[in-house]
């Protein structure tokens, strides 16, 4: 089962696989800080999902403020289960399901450039590098499979190296986050405000996240 999350403005947020319907709490925990109403599109190819499983999934959705759910499946049991729970469910062919899913996947393959403030409750995720021209406010979450660059203040939560890339980094003009994570290494942000007037970068060294000046070399 593949699930696509969208904001109310139909803005792509994230796509993820849900393999274990009986152990969903850990999967949805990382979305719990999103305050804005969300939409979920479920793609189930050749999967028989009963009403009990869908009911548990729906309960988890409600906890993370998902207001709209739609199921696309080529399995009649899954469609009937969805309709019994008053979930918008469409029976379509396998080829069409994969085509719809591919259209979402293609939206997030490249690096993302975001211009403007990322406000509390907002979340931006990239399958490549993520560059933000603006501030990341407390309560906002930004994540990327590769590196994160914030051309402004980083005050929220940043997660780089989502694909377990320990060489990933997080750089900002003003680095004072609530939390940093690179691959599976987590660090809490400093209590004191940065006193430096230069950009800083967070990297992993000896299984620990360290922050150091971000020096851009002039190769000319």
Phi, psi and omega in degrees: 000129176249136181238129177251128176258135179230151174279173180295341177271015181062029179270127181298129178251302184197152173236136181211159179262141176240103185266330184245099182287345181267357180219071188262347188302315181295323181298318186271351183301324184288351178259002188292339183273355180284122184269329185287150177298140183238164175239138179241131174246123183255127179246112182238103181264120178055034180242129177264110183244121184277171185294328178295315179296317180293326178295318177297319179296318180297321178297320177294322178300316182296330180290334180252025171066034173274118186260340184227131181230138177223135180247133172242120183207155174253015179249124186292326178298315179298316180295315179295323177297317179297314181294327179294336179259011180061036174263133178300114187230130183239125177271113179224163184290156182305317182299320181289324177299313181295327178293317178296316181296321179297325180295326177284318179302321184291340181287340188233027181277328184269173175297153181246133172247118180247127179251123180121168182289137172264110190273166180305131181093345179274156181220133176233130182231142180230142174275001176229229173274154176235121178242125181242123175259093186148184182268153171249106187285160174303138182094348176268151179234127176237140183213156181204150175287335179248240186259158175239130177235123180244110179272067185168207181267130174257102184244350182263218181250134180232135181228105178254161179068040182299336180270028181064031179274101183285352177269000180290164182215164177230118183239147180205154175290331180218101190260097179218062188280162170287322180203143174240144173219131174233118186056240181254015180258128184241141177222139175276141181294157181292149179287325182272148178288147178298137178260355183277152180251019181235158179297151178232159181224139178255129180221168176264127172223123180055048176062022178227143176278124176240154179244131181216165179302140179263099183262119178263115184283140176269113185269002179284000000 
